[in-house]
Amino acid sequence: MEEELRKLCSKKASSAVSYNVKKINVADAKNMDAVIVAESSQREIKNVDKQTGHAPILIISEKGDMGRAGACISFFIDEENDYKTGYQLSLKNCKSRGLIVSEQILNNAVLTR
């Protein structure tokens, strides 16, 4: 996942915004704007949530149904829709972190509690 994110960020480079993709440990999460938790590390989402408190940090999970563990966005494979990738959005988690969700993100998400 790290290499794919690096490629994506290099295509989105601009002078106004810079992106830095790196592996971190849970203790470093509080210093990030967004944290993506790989599917192989899903057990760490609760720790990332706890470590970052209510800081405005977007927590993204590579596995579905992780809103209850603290993820703001959880990706999943929609088997009923030609195995397309979808995402679940926890408005509760976003709100508790002071994150504003755009209408476009909201309209394309599966909302979770």
Biopython code that builds the backbone (N, CA, C, O; Angstrom):
import numpy as np
from Bio.PDB.StructureBuilder import StructureBuilder

atoms = [
    (1, "MET", "N", (0.811, -1.177, 0.000)),
    (1, "MET", "CA", (0.000, 0.000, 0.000)),
    (1, "MET", "C", (0.868, 1.259, 0.000)),
    (1, "MET", "O", (0.517, 2.252, -0.637)),
    (2, "GLU", "N", (1.972, 1.225, 0.694)),
    (2, "GLU", "CA", (2.841, 2.396, 0.795)),
    (2, "GLU", "C", (3.320, 2.866, -0.578)),
    (2, "GLU", "O", (3.297, 4.062, -0.869)),
    (3, "GLU", "N", (3.749, 1.937, -1.410)),
    (3, "GLU", "CA", (4.252, 2.299, -2.740)),
    (3, "GLU", "C", (3.144, 2.892, -3.606)),
    (3, "GLU", "O", (3.375, 3.861, -4.329)),
    (4, "GLU", "N", (1.953, 2.324, -3.539)),
    (4, "GLU", "CA", (0.824, 2.857, -4.307)),
    (4, "GLU", "C", (0.481, 4.278, -3.870)),
    (4, "GLU", "O", (0.188, 5.135, -4.704)),
    (5, "LEU", "N", (0.517, 4.524, -2.578)),
    (5, "LEU", "CA", (0.239, 5.880, -2.084)),
    (5, "LEU", "C", (1.306, 6.872, -2.541)),
    (5, "LEU", "O", (0.998, 8.015, -2.880)),
    (6, "ARG", "N", (2.547, 6.429, -2.548)),
    (6, "ARG", "CA", (3.627, 7.303, -3.034)),
    (6, "ARG", "C", (3.395, 7.691, -4.496)),
    (6, "ARG", "O", (3.558, 8.852, -4.870)),
    (7, "LYS", "N", (3.015, 6.714, -5.315)),
    (7, "LYS", "CA", (2.747, 6.994, -6.734)),
    (7, "LYS", "C", (1.593, 7.978, -6.879)),
    (7, "LYS", "O", (1.677, 8.939, -7.643)),
    (8, "LEU", "N", (0.522, 7.734, -6.143)),
    (8, "LEU", "CA", (-0.642, 8.606, -6.209)),
    (8, "LEU", "C", (-0.292, 10.028, -5.774)),
    (8, "LEU", "O", (-0.695, 10.993, -6.423)),
    (9, "CYS", "N", (0.440, 10.158, -4.702)),
    (9, "CYS", "CA", (0.804, 11.491, -4.198)),
    (9, "CYS", "C", (1.746, 12.224, -5.148)),
    (9, "CYS", "O", (1.683, 13.449, -5.252)),
    (10, "SER", "N", (2.602, 11.506, -5.830)),
    (10, "SER", "CA", (3.515, 12.165, -6.775)),
    (10, "SER", "C", (2.739, 12.751, -7.951)),
    (10, "SER", "O", (3.162, 13.749, -8.534)),
    (11, "LYS", "N", (1.623, 12.148, -8.300)),
    (11, "LYS", "CA", (0.785, 12.661, -9.384)),
    (11, "LYS", "C", (-0.026, 13.872, -8.932)),
    (11, "LYS", "O", (-0.450, 14.676, -9.762)),
    (12, "LYS", "N", (-0.242, 14.005, -7.637)),
    (12, "LYS", "CA", (-1.058, 15.094, -7.087)),
    (12, "LYS", "C", (-0.203, 16.246, -6.561)),
    (12, "LYS", "O", (-0.726, 17.159, -5.921)),
    (13, "ALA", "N", (1.071, 16.215, -6.816)),
    (13, "ALA", "CA", (1.974, 17.227, -6.272)),
    (13, "ALA", "C", (1.603, 18.621, -6.765)),
    (13, "ALA", "O", (1.273, 18.817, -7.935)),
    (14, "SER", "N", (1.664, 19.571, -5.859)),
    (14, "SER", "CA", (1.446, 20.974, -6.203)),
    (14, "SER", "C", (2.319, 21.823, -5.292)),
    (14, "SER", "O", (2.869, 21.327, -4.309)),
    (15, "SER", "N", (2.441, 23.074, -5.613)),
    (15, "SER", "CA", (3.278, 23.944, -4.790)),
    (15, "SER", "C", (2.586, 24.325, -3.485)),
    (15, "SER", "O", (3.252, 24.677, -2.512)),
    (16, "ALA", "N", (1.253, 24.258, -3.455)),
    (16, "ALA", "CA", (0.503, 24.658, -2.273)),
    (16, "ALA", "C", (0.405, 23.554, -1.214)),
    (16, "ALA", "O", (0.290, 23.844, -0.023)),
    (17, "VAL", "N", (0.451, 22.303, -1.646)),
    (17, "VAL", "CA", (0.270, 21.184, -0.727)),
    (17, "VAL", "C", (1.369, 20.161, -0.957)),
    (17, "VAL", "O", (1.704, 19.833, -2.095)),
    (18, "SER", "N", (1.921, 19.665, 0.133)),
    (18, "SER", "CA", (2.909, 18.600, 0.001)),
    (18, "SER", "C", (2.400, 17.366, 0.742)),
    (18, "SER", "O", (1.727, 17.473, 1.767)),
    (19, "TYR", "N", (2.732, 16.206, 0.209)),
    (19, "TYR", "CA", (2.323, 14.944, 0.798)),
    (19, "TYR", "C", (3.566, 14.170, 1.183)),
    (19, "TYR", "O", (4.574, 14.184, 0.477)),
    (20, "ASN", "N", (3.476, 13.494, 2.315)),
    (20, "ASN", "CA", (4.583, 12.675, 2.772)),
    (20, "ASN", "C", (3.998, 11.336, 3.219)),
    (20, "ASN", "O", (3.201, 11.287, 4.156)),
    (21, "VAL", "N", (4.384, 10.278, 2.565)),
    (21, "VAL", "CA", (3.901, 8.939, 2.889)),
    (21, "VAL", "C", (5.025, 8.208, 3.606)),
    (21, "VAL", "O", (6.137, 8.092, 3.092)),
    (22, "LYS", "N", (4.714, 7.716, 4.804)),
    (22, "LYS", "CA", (5.732, 6.963, 5.531)),
    (22, "LYS", "C", (5.077, 6.020, 6.522)),
    (22, "LYS", "O", (3.953, 6.241, 6.973)),
    (23, "LYS", "N", (5.796, 4.979, 6.845)),
    (23, "LYS", "CA", (5.340, 4.051, 7.871)),
    (23, "LYS", "C", (5.628, 4.694, 9.219)),
    (23, "LYS", "O", (6.685, 5.290, 9.424)),
    (24, "ILE", "N", (4.675, 4.567, 10.133)),
    (24, "ILE", "CA", (4.846, 5.130, 11.469)),
    (24, "ILE", "C", (4.449, 4.099, 12.505)),
    (24, "ILE", "O", (3.845, 3.075, 12.185)),
    (25, "ASN", "N", (4.793, 4.381, 13.747)),
    (25, "ASN", "CA", (4.275, 3.559, 14.831)),
    (25, "ASN", "C", (3.103, 4.306, 15.459)),
    (25, "ASN", "O", (2.893, 5.483, 15.165)),
    (26, "VAL", "N", (2.361, 3.656, 16.294)),
    (26, "VAL", "CA", (1.146, 4.232, 16.866)),
    (26, "VAL", "C", (1.443, 5.537, 17.603)),
    (26, "VAL", "O", (0.648, 6.474, 17.527)),
    (27, "ALA", "N", (2.546, 5.615, 18.300)),
    (27, "ALA", "CA", (2.879, 6.828, 19.056)),
    (27, "ALA", "C", (3.061, 8.051, 18.151)),
    (27, "ALA", "O", (2.837, 9.179, 18.589)),
    (28, "ASP", "N", (3.465, 7.837, 16.899)),
    (28, "ASP", "CA", (3.658, 8.957, 15.957)),
    (28, "ASP", "C", (2.358, 9.443, 15.330)),
    (28, "ASP", "O", (2.343, 10.496, 14.692)),
    (29, "ALA", "N", (1.277, 8.708, 15.495)),
    (29, "ALA", "CA", (0.009, 9.041, 14.837)),
    (29, "ALA", "C", (-0.501, 10.418, 15.222)),
    (29, "ALA", "O", (-1.143, 11.086, 14.412)),
    (30, "LYS", "N", (-0.228, 10.851, 16.436)),
    (30, "LYS", "CA", (-0.746, 12.146, 16.899)),
    (30, "LYS", "C", (-0.118, 13.331, 16.165)),
    (30, "LYS", "O", (-0.587, 14.461, 16.301)),
    (31, "ASN", "N", (0.927, 13.083, 15.396)),
    (31, "ASN", "CA", (1.607, 14.149, 14.652)),
    (31, "ASN", "C", (1.246, 14.160, 13.165)),
    (31, "ASN", "O", (1.885, 14.856, 12.377)),
    (32, "MET", "N", (0.230, 13.396, 12.782)),
    (32, "MET", "CA", (-0.142, 13.258, 11.376)),
    (32, "MET", "C", (-1.473, 13.961, 11.092)),
    (32, "MET", "O", (-2.250, 14.241, 12.005)),
    (33, "ASP", "N", (-1.718, 14.240, 9.812)),
    (33, "ASP", "CA", (-3.017, 14.765, 9.391)),
    (33, "ASP", "C", (-3.975, 13.628, 9.066)),
    (33, "ASP", "O", (-5.183, 13.734, 9.281)),
    (34, "ALA", "N", (-3.424, 12.549, 8.549)),
    (34, "ALA", "CA", (-4.208, 11.361, 8.215)),
    (34, "ALA", "C", (-3.365, 10.128, 8.498)),
    (34, "ALA", "O", (-2.150, 10.130, 8.299)),
    (35, "VAL", "N", (-4.025, 9.079, 8.963)),
    (35, "VAL", "CA", (-3.356, 7.809, 9.238)),
    (35, "VAL", "C", (-4.146, 6.718, 8.532)),
    (35, "VAL", "O", (-5.348, 6.570, 8.749)),
    (36, "ILE", "N", (-3.466, 5.956, 7.687)),
    (36, "ILE", "CA", (-4.090, 4.831, 7.015)),
    (36, "ILE", "C", (-3.573, 3.565, 7.685)),
    (36, "ILE", "O", (-2.369, 3.314, 7.733)),
    (37, "VAL", "N", (-4.501, 2.780, 8.195)),
    (37, "VAL", "CA", (-4.130, 1.546, 8.876)),
    (37, "VAL", "C", (-4.341, 0.391, 7.897)),
    (37, "VAL", "O", (-5.464, 0.113, 7.475)),
    (38, "ALA", "N", (-3.249, -0.268, 7.547)),
    (38, "ALA", "CA", (-3.292, -1.378, 6.589)),
    (38, "ALA", "C", (-4.099, -2.537, 7.158)),
    (38, "ALA", "O", (-4.225, -2.689, 8.373)),
    (39, "GLU", "N", (-4.635, -3.340, 6.270)),
    (39, "GLU", "CA", (-5.463, -4.473, 6.691)),
    (39, "GLU", "C", (-4.701, -5.392, 7.637)),
    (39, "GLU", "O", (-5.295, -5.957, 8.556)),
    (40, "SER", "N", (-3.416, -5.549, 7.432)),
    (40, "SER", "CA", (-2.616, -6.429, 8.280)),
    (40, "SER", "C", (-2.405, -5.861, 9.692)),
    (40, "SER", "O", (-1.936, -6.576, 10.578)),
    (41, "SER", "N", (-2.742, -4.602, 9.906)),
    (41, "SER", "CA", (-2.541, -3.950, 11.214)),
    (41, "SER", "C", (-3.843, -3.475, 11.840)),
    (41, "SER", "O", (-3.822, -2.577, 12.681)),
    (42, "GLN", "N", (-4.971, -4.048, 11.455)),
    (42, "GLN", "CA", (-6.270, -3.569, 11.921)),
    (42, "GLN", "C", (-6.424, -3.568, 13.434)),
    (42, "GLN", "O", (-7.173, -2.756, 13.978)),
    (43, "ARG", "N", (-5.736, -4.453, 14.111)),
    (43, "ARG", "CA", (-5.850, -4.494, 15.576)),
    (43, "ARG", "C", (-5.321, -3.216, 16.216)),
    (43, "ARG", "O", (-5.570, -2.967, 17.396)),
    (44, "GLU", "N", (-4.589, -2.399, 15.447)),
    (44, "GLU", "CA", (-4.011, -1.157, 15.978)),
    (44, "GLU", "C", (-4.947, 0.048, 15.884)),
    (44, "GLU", "O", (-4.621, 1.110, 16.414)),
    (45, "ILE", "N", (-6.104, -0.088, 15.223)),
    (45, "ILE", "CA", (-6.983, 1.076, 15.057)),
    (45, "ILE", "C", (-7.423, 1.646, 16.401)),
    (45, "ILE", "O", (-7.404, 2.863, 16.584)),
    (46, "LYS", "N", (-7.811, 0.808, 17.327)),
    (46, "LYS", "CA", (-8.231, 1.310, 18.645)),
    (46, "LYS", "C", (-7.083, 2.053, 19.321)),
    (46, "LYS", "O", (-7.307, 3.070, 19.977)),
    (47, "ASN", "N", (-5.869, 1.559, 19.169)),
    (47, "ASN", "CA", (-4.716, 2.233, 19.753)),
    (47, "ASN", "C", (-4.464, 3.587, 19.093)),
    (47, "ASN", "O", (-4.151, 4.562, 19.776)),
    (48, "VAL", "N", (-4.600, 3.650, 17.762)),
    (48, "VAL", "CA", (-4.427, 4.920, 17.048)),
    (48, "VAL", "C", (-5.492, 5.903, 17.504)),
    (48, "VAL", "O", (-5.194, 7.069, 17.759)),
    (49, "ASP", "N", (-6.729, 5.442, 17.608)),
    (49, "ASP", "CA", (-7.830, 6.290, 18.064)),
    (49, "ASP", "C", (-7.551, 6.826, 19.464)),
    (49, "ASP", "O", (-7.715, 8.018, 19.723)),
    (50, "LYS", "N", (-7.137, 5.954, 20.350)),
    (50, "LYS", "CA", (-6.848, 6.357, 21.739)),
    (50, "LYS", "C", (-5.655, 7.313, 21.791)),
    (50, "LYS", "O", (-5.699, 8.315, 22.504)),
    (51, "GLN", "N", (-4.607, 7.017, 21.054)),
    (51, "GLN", "CA", (-3.387, 7.822, 21.060)),
    (51, "GLN", "C", (-3.618, 9.238, 20.522)),
    (51, "GLN", "O", (-2.975, 10.187, 20.970)),
    (52, "THR", "N", (-4.536, 9.376, 19.560)),
    (52, "THR", "CA", (-4.761, 10.674, 18.926)),
    (52, "THR", "C", (-5.891, 11.457, 19.576)),
    (52, "THR", "O", (-6.104, 12.621, 19.237)),
    (53, "GLY", "N", (-6.615, 10.845, 20.499)),
    (53, "GLY", "CA", (-7.693, 11.545, 21.201)),
    (53, "GLY", "C", (-8.712, 12.111, 20.236)),
    (53, "GLY", "O", (-9.179, 11.413, 19.336)),
    (54, "HIS", "N", (-9.057, 13.366, 20.419)),
    (54, "HIS", "CA", (-10.025, 14.022, 19.539)),
    (54, "HIS", "C", (-9.328, 14.980, 18.583)),
    (54, "HIS", "O", (-9.948, 15.917, 18.080)),
    (55, "ALA", "N", (-8.056, 14.753, 18.332)),
    (55, "ALA", "CA", (-7.304, 15.604, 17.397)),
    (55, "ALA", "C", (-7.900, 15.465, 15.991)),
    (55, "ALA", "O", (-8.438, 14.411, 15.653)),
    (56, "PRO", "N", (-7.811, 16.507, 15.178)),
    (56, "PRO", "CA", (-8.381, 16.454, 13.825)),
    (56, "PRO", "C", (-7.530, 15.630, 12.865)),
    (56, "PRO", "O", (-6.937, 16.153, 11.922)),
    (57, "ILE", "N", (-7.489, 14.338, 13.129)),
    (57, "ILE", "CA", (-6.703, 13.399, 12.333)),
    (57, "ILE", "C", (-7.661, 12.403, 11.685)),
    (57, "ILE", "O", (-8.452, 11.755, 12.370)),
    (58, "LEU", "N", (-7.585, 12.289, 10.378)),
    (58, "LEU", "CA", (-8.440, 11.364, 9.643)),
    (58, "LEU", "C", (-7.858, 9.958, 9.753)),
    (58, "LEU", "O", (-6.744, 9.704, 9.294)),
    (59, "ILE", "N", (-8.612, 9.050, 10.359)),
    (59, "ILE", "CA", (-8.177, 7.656, 10.486)),
    (59, "ILE", "C", (-8.904, 6.849, 9.425)),
    (59, "ILE", "O", (-10.134, 6.808, 9.393)),
    (60, "ILE", "N", (-8.133, 6.210, 8.560)),
    (60, "ILE", "CA", (-8.663, 5.445, 7.441)),
    (60, "ILE", "C", (-8.265, 3.986, 7.612)),
    (60, "ILE", "O", (-7.110, 3.675, 7.904)),
    (61, "SER", "N", (-9.231, 3.098, 7.428)),
    (61, "SER", "CA", (-8.988, 1.671, 7.548)),
    (61, "SER", "C", (-9.051, 1.008, 6.178)),
    (61, "SER", "O", (-9.884, 1.358, 5.342)),
    (62, "GLU", "N", (-8.176, 0.068, 5.967)),
    (62, "GLU", "CA", (-8.163, -0.696, 4.721)),
    (62, "GLU", "C", (-9.132, -1.881, 4.797)),
    (62, "GLU", "O", (-9.207, -2.696, 3.877)),
    (63, "LYS", "N", (-9.869, -1.961, 5.904)),
    (63, "LYS", "CA", (-10.809, -3.057, 6.131)),
    (63, "LYS", "C", (-12.159, -2.460, 6.513)),
    (63, "LYS", "O", (-12.218, -1.466, 7.238)),
    (64, "GLY", "N", (-13.240, -3.061, 6.029)),
    (64, "GLY", "CA", (-14.577, -2.568, 6.322)),
    (64, "GLY", "C", (-14.987, -2.737, 7.770)),
    (64, "GLY", "O", (-14.385, -3.504, 8.522)),
    (65, "ASP", "N", (-16.028, -2.002, 8.147)),
    (65, "ASP", "CA", (-16.650, -2.090, 9.473)),
    (65, "ASP", "C", (-15.713, -1.757, 10.629)),
    (65, "ASP", "O", (-15.780, -2.389, 11.683)),
    (66, "MET", "N", (-14.852, -0.784, 10.440)),
    (66, "MET", "CA", (-13.928, -0.418, 11.513)),
    (66, "MET", "C", (-14.312, 0.896, 12.201)),
    (66, "MET", "O", (-13.540, 1.419, 13.004)),
    (67, "GLY", "N", (-15.493, 1.428, 11.893)),
    (67, "GLY", "CA", (-15.968, 2.648, 12.539)),
    (67, "GLY", "C", (-16.085, 2.510, 14.044)),
    (67, "GLY", "O", (-15.758, 3.442, 14.779)),
    (68, "ARG", "N", (-16.542, 1.370, 14.509)),
    (68, "ARG", "CA", (-16.673, 1.154, 15.957)),
    (68, "ARG", "C", (-15.325, 1.100, 16.656)),
    (68, "ARG", "O", (-15.241, 1.307, 17.866)),
    (69, "ALA", "N", (-14.284, 0.825, 15.909)),
    (69, "ALA", "CA", (-12.939, 0.784, 16.485)),
    (69, "ALA", "C", (-12.264, 2.161, 16.430)),
    (69, "ALA", "O", (-11.190, 2.351, 17.001)),
    (70, "GLY", "N", (-12.903, 3.128, 15.735)),
    (70, "GLY", "CA", (-12.347, 4.476, 15.698)),
    (70, "GLY", "C", (-12.052, 5.028, 14.320)),
    (70, "GLY", "O", (-11.691, 6.199, 14.198)),
    (71, "ALA", "N", (-12.193, 4.220, 13.275)),
    (71, "ALA", "CA", (-11.907, 4.702, 11.922)),
    (71, "ALA", "C", (-12.972, 5.695, 11.474)),
    (71, "ALA", "O", (-14.151, 5.548, 11.794)),
    (72, "CYS", "N", (-12.541, 6.699, 10.734)),
    (72, "CYS", "CA", (-13.476, 7.650, 10.125)),
    (72, "CYS", "C", (-13.973, 7.094, 8.792)),
    (72, "CYS", "O", (-15.152, 7.208, 8.457)),
    (73, "ILE", "N", (-13.065, 6.499, 8.048)),
    (73, "ILE", "CA", (-13.384, 5.889, 6.757)),
    (73, "ILE", "C", (-12.861, 4.462, 6.752)),
    (73, "ILE", "O", (-11.724, 4.203, 7.146)),
    (74, "SER", "N", (-13.710, 3.534, 6.298)),
    (74, "SER", "CA", (-13.317, 2.130, 6.175)),
    (74, "SER", "C", (-13.612, 1.672, 4.754)),
    (74, "SER", "O", (-14.754, 1.747, 4.299)),
    (75, "PHE", "N", (-12.598, 1.205, 4.060)),
    (75, "PHE", "CA", (-12.790, 0.697, 2.700)),
    (75, "PHE", "C", (-13.266, -0.748, 2.751)),
    (75, "PHE", "O", (-12.956, -1.483, 3.688)),
    (76, "PHE", "N", (-14.025, -1.145, 1.731)),
    (76, "PHE", "CA", (-14.502, -2.521, 1.641)),
    (76, "PHE", "C", (-14.696, -2.885, 0.175)),
    (76, "PHE", "O", (-14.772, -2.014, -0.691)),
    (77, "ILE", "N", (-14.773, -4.178, -0.086)),
    (77, "ILE", "CA", (-15.061, -4.691, -1.421)),
    (77, "ILE", "C", (-16.548, -5.034, -1.464)),
    (77, "ILE", "O", (-17.033, -5.839, -0.669)),
    (78, "ASP", "N", (-17.263, -4.416, -2.399)),
    (78, "ASP", "CA", (-18.700, -4.618, -2.537)),
    (78, "ASP", "C", (-18.951, -5.805, -3.466)),
    (78, "ASP", "O", (-18.945, -5.654, -4.688)),
    (79, "GLU", "N", (-19.169, -6.964, -2.895)),
    (79, "GLU", "CA", (-19.363, -8.193, -3.666)),
    (79, "GLU", "C", (-20.638, -8.157, -4.500)),
    (79, "GLU", "O", (-20.718, -8.820, -5.534)),
    (80, "GLU", "N", (-21.621, -7.399, -4.069)),
    (80, "GLU", "CA", (-22.893, -7.317, -4.791)),
    (80, "GLU", "C", (-22.839, -6.316, -5.943)),
    (80, "GLU", "O", (-23.791, -6.213, -6.717)),
    (81, "ASN", "N", (-21.749, -5.588, -6.062)),
    (81, "ASN", "CA", (-21.617, -4.564, -7.104)),
    (81, "ASN", "C", (-20.328, -4.803, -7.899)),
    (81, "ASN", "O", (-19.473, -3.922, -7.989)),
    (82, "ASP", "N", (-20.201, -5.991, -8.467)),
    (82, "ASP", "CA", (-19.039, -6.355, -9.290)),
    (82, "ASP", "C", (-17.710, -6.193, -8.567)),
    (82, "ASP", "O", (-16.697, -5.874, -9.191)),
    (83, "TYR", "N", (-17.708, -6.408, -7.277)),
    (83, "TYR", "CA", (-16.495, -6.363, -6.459)),
    (83, "TYR", "C", (-15.779, -5.012, -6.531)),
    (83, "TYR", "O", (-14.551, -4.945, -6.484)),
    (84, "LYS", "N", (-16.546, -3.965, -6.641)),
    (84, "LYS", "CA", (-15.974, -2.616, -6.647)),
    (84, "LYS", "C", (-15.622, -2.214, -5.225)),
    (84, "LYS", "O", (-16.202, -2.710, -4.260)),
    (85, "THR", "N", (-14.664, -1.312, -5.116)),
    (85, "THR", "CA", (-14.280, -0.799, -3.811)),
    (85, "THR", "C", (-15.245, 0.302, -3.394)),
    (85, "THR", "O", (-15.550, 1.202, -4.176)),
    (86, "GLY", "N", (-15.716, 0.224, -2.170)),
    (86, "GLY", "CA", (-16.576, 1.252, -1.599)),
    (86, "GLY", "C", (-15.994, 1.693, -0.275)),
    (86, "GLY", "O", (-14.968, 1.174, 0.166)),
    (87, "TYR", "N", (-16.650, 2.654, 0.360)),
    (87, "TYR", "CA", (-16.172, 3.058, 1.678)),
    (87, "TYR", "C", (-17.323, 3.411, 2.596)),
    (87, "TYR", "O", (-18.355, 3.939, 2.182)),
    (88, "GLN", "N", (-17.101, 3.099, 3.850)),
    (88, "GLN", "CA", (-18.041, 3.421, 4.909)),
    (88, "GLN", "C", (-17.511, 4.662, 5.611)),
    (88, "GLN", "O", (-16.302, 4.827, 5.775)),
    (89, "LEU", "N", (-18.416, 5.522, 6.018)),
    (89, "LEU", "CA", (-18.053, 6.768, 6.673)),
    (89, "LEU", "C", (-18.722, 6.830, 8.033)),
    (89, "LEU", "O", (-19.936, 6.655, 8.144)),
    (90, "SER", "N", (-17.937, 7.075, 9.060)),
    (90, "SER", "CA", (-18.482, 7.266, 10.395)),
    (90, "SER", "C", (-18.546, 8.763, 10.668)),
    (90, "SER", "O", (-17.541, 9.385, 11.010)),
    (91, "LEU", "N", (-19.728, 9.329, 10.513)),
    (91, "LEU", "CA", (-19.900, 10.764, 10.792)),
    (91, "LEU", "C", (-19.624, 11.068, 12.260)),
    (91, "LEU", "O", (-19.101, 12.131, 12.593)),
    (92, "LYS", "N", (-19.976, 10.139, 13.126)),
    (92, "LYS", "CA", (-19.736, 10.315, 14.562)),
    (92, "LYS", "C", (-18.237, 10.499, 14.834)),
    (92, "LYS", "O", (-17.843, 11.409, 15.563)),
    (93, "ASN", "N", (-17.409, 9.636, 14.248)),
    (93, "ASN", "CA", (-15.971, 9.732, 14.467)),
    (93, "ASN", "C", (-15.392, 10.997, 13.842)),
    (93, "ASN", "O", (-14.516, 11.635, 14.426)),
    (94, "CYS", "N", (-15.876, 11.358, 12.660)),
    (94, "CYS", "CA", (-15.408, 12.596, 12.015)),
    (94, "CYS", "C", (-15.771, 13.800, 12.865)),
    (94, "CYS", "O", (-14.944, 14.684, 13.087)),
    (95, "LYS", "N", (-17.011, 13.832, 13.341)),
    (95, "LYS", "CA", (-17.480, 14.968, 14.150)),
    (95, "LYS", "C", (-16.687, 15.069, 15.451)),
    (95, "LYS", "O", (-16.306, 16.167, 15.855)),
    (96, "SER", "N", (-16.436, 13.940, 16.109)),
    (96, "SER", "CA", (-15.703, 13.980, 17.384)),
    (96, "SER", "C", (-14.272, 14.481, 17.192)),
    (96, "SER", "O", (-13.644, 14.944, 18.145)),
    (97, "ARG", "N", (-13.760, 14.391, 15.978)),
    (97, "ARG", "CA", (-12.412, 14.865, 15.678)),
    (97, "ARG", "C", (-12.427, 16.260, 15.056)),
    (97, "ARG", "O", (-11.374, 16.810, 14.737)),
    (98, "GLY", "N", (-13.611, 16.825, 14.887)),
    (98, "GLY", "CA", (-13.705, 18.160, 14.318)),
    (98, "GLY", "C", (-13.444, 18.200, 12.821)),
    (98, "GLY", "O", (-13.060, 19.240, 12.287)),
    (99, "LEU", "N", (-13.647, 17.084, 12.143)),
    (99, "LEU", "CA", (-13.416, 17.011, 10.702)),
    (99, "LEU", "C", (-14.696, 17.354, 9.949)),
    (99, "LEU", "O", (-15.777, 16.898, 10.321)),
    (100, "ILE", "N", (-14.581, 18.138, 8.914)),
    (100, "ILE", "CA", (-15.713, 18.505, 8.077)),
    (100, "ILE", "C", (-15.696, 17.601, 6.852)),
    (100, "ILE", "O", (-14.672, 17.467, 6.183)),
    (101, "VAL", "N", (-16.831, 16.987, 6.567)),
    (101, "VAL", "CA", (-16.951, 16.048, 5.455)),
    (101, "VAL", "C", (-17.611, 16.762, 4.284)),
    (101, "VAL", "O", (-18.686, 17.346, 4.423)),
    (102, "SER", "N", (-16.958, 16.707, 3.135)),
    (102, "SER", "CA", (-17.524, 17.356, 1.947)),
    (102, "SER", "C", (-18.767, 16.611, 1.481)),
    (102, "SER", "O", (-18.943, 15.426, 1.767)),
    (103, "GLU", "N", (-19.608, 17.309, 0.775)),
    (103, "GLU", "CA", (-20.842, 16.715, 0.258)),
    (103, "GLU", "C", (-20.541, 15.560, -0.698)),
    (103, "GLU", "O", (-21.258, 14.560, -0.708)),
    (104, "GLN", "N", (-19.496, 15.695, -1.490)),
    (104, "GLN", "CA", (-19.134, 14.644, -2.442)),
    (104, "GLN", "C", (-18.745, 13.356, -1.705)),
    (104, "GLN", "O", (-19.171, 12.266, -2.085)),
    (105, "ILE", "N", (-17.943, 13.488, -0.662)),
    (105, "ILE", "CA", (-17.551, 12.311, 0.134)),
    (105, "ILE", "C", (-18.795, 11.705, 0.785)),
    (105, "ILE", "O", (-18.986, 10.489, 0.764)),
    (106, "LEU", "N", (-19.620, 12.545, 1.350)),
    (106, "LEU", "CA", (-20.829, 12.086, 2.040)),
    (106, "LEU", "C", (-21.776, 11.372, 1.080)),
    (106, "LEU", "O", (-22.328, 10.326, 1.424)),
    (107, "ASN", "N", (-21.968, 11.914, -0.103)),
    (107, "ASN", "CA", (-22.916, 11.332, -1.060)),
    (107, "ASN", "C", (-22.476, 9.982, -1.605)),
    (107, "ASN", "O", (-23.317, 9.197, -2.044)),
    (108, "ASN", "N", (-21.194, 9.695, -1.588)),
    (108, "ASN", "CA", (-20.687, 8.437, -2.135)),
    (108, "ASN", "C", (-20.385, 7.385, -1.078)),
    (108, "ASN", "O", (-19.921, 6.291, -1.402)),
    (109, "ALA", "N", (-20.642, 7.706, 0.164)),
    (109, "ALA", "CA", (-20.303, 6.809, 1.268)),
    (109, "ALA", "C", (-21.487, 5.974, 1.721)),
    (109, "ALA", "O", (-22.646, 6.331, 1.510)),
    (110, "VAL", "N", (-21.160, 4.852, 2.350)),
    (110, "VAL", "CA", (-22.126, 4.071, 3.096)),
    (110, "VAL", "C", (-21.962, 4.553, 4.533)),
    (110, "VAL", "O", (-20.894, 4.387, 5.121)),
    (111, "LEU", "N", (-23.002, 5.145, 5.102)),
    (111, "LEU", "CA", (-22.896, 5.696, 6.455)),
    (111, "LEU", "C", (-22.988, 4.591, 7.489)),
    (111, "LEU", "O", (-23.774, 3.653, 7.357)),
    (112, "THR", "N", (-22.153, 4.725, 8.535)),
    (112, "THR", "CA", (-22.154, 3.754, 9.630)),
    (112, "THR", "C", (-22.374, 4.494, 10.937)),
    (112, "THR", "O", (-22.291, 5.721, 10.999)),
    (113, "ARG", "N", (-22.652, 3.734, 11.966)),
    (113, "ARG", "CA", (-22.843, 4.328, 13.293)),
    (113, "ARG", "C", (-21.578, 4.263, 14.082)),
    (113, "ARG", "O", (-21.541, 4.713, 15.227)),
]
sb = StructureBuilder()
sb.init_structure("model")
sb.init_model(0)
sb.init_chain("A")
sb.init_seg("    ")
for serial, (resi, resn, name, xyz) in enumerate(atoms, 1):
    if name == "N":
        sb.init_residue(resn, " ", resi, " ")
    sb.init_atom(name, np.array(xyz, "f"), 0.0, 1.0, " ", f" {name:<3s}", serial, name[0])
structure = sb.get_structure()
